[in-house]
Amino acid sequence: MAYAVFAHYRCEPSDASLIRDSLLKMREHTREEPGNLEYVVHRTEDGFLLYEVYADRAGFDAHAASDHFAEYIVEIVRPLLTARQVTFAEVL
């Protein structure tokens, strides 16, 4: 069953450009993952909203264990966030 991720990242306006660039680089790598079906980055008033779909939970787990996830999300994006809300869901 397909597995979806909704992530709302909030940040200071001064960090938005770096976070945006990192998320767009992340999108390039993620779309090449065999388990990824969709990776969409949205800009919101206070940050970013990500919508991701993977073939299954294993596809997401592989994504979260990838080198590019560590490089862009863990090392760059997360330290700059003022708030982060992530929701996981099975696609019906």
Secondary structure, 3 states (H helix, E strand, C coil): CCEEEEEEEEECHHHHHHHHHHHHHHHHHHCCCCCEEEEEEEEECCEEEEEEEECCHHHHHHHHCCHHHHHHHHHHHHHHEEEEEEEEEECC
